Amino acid sequence: MIHHISIAVKNPLLVAQALAELWNGNVYSFSPILGGYIVRDFDEHGTAVEIYPLGTQLAPMVGNRDVVQDSFTPKLSPFHAAISVSVDQERIEQIAKREGWFTQLCDRGPFKVIEFWVENQLLLELLPPALASEYLKFTQPQNTEKFFGTPVTA
């Protein structure tokens, strides 16, 4: 169970507001990170997305983590997250269009997702109710193994 993820973006407040709109959630200031926000939808899993200003880095240190903020600007990364949302595909596309972000329906084989490219740089695979059930069916062991084969053992 993933309870929260963190992302770094150019415009944290705008991104937080768009994600809250997708979830019917709320945006809060995230005081541990200067200029950061957290989006909560108050589901039974405590799901949240922390949104940091681009250039924020977390570094390990004894006792906790250190927060470093600089001008580092990654272009693209392999990071992405599949997230269920409470709005439909039409609403997702409206939000993306309003913000100028690329979005498209993609067929991943055993399920479909809506690619939602935050700031045209960060991929979120959105699963509105009409697509979430298909994804959850795929995640059952027998269906996963049918697609990927048997688990890898050491």
Protein Blocks (a to p, Z undefined) as FASTA:
>chain_A
ZZbdcdddfblmlmmmmmmmmnopaddddfklghiacddehianopacddddehiacddd
ehiacddddfbdcfbdcbdcddddfbdfklmmmmmmmnopacddddehjaccddddehhl
accddddfklmmmmmmmmpmklmmmmnopaddZZ
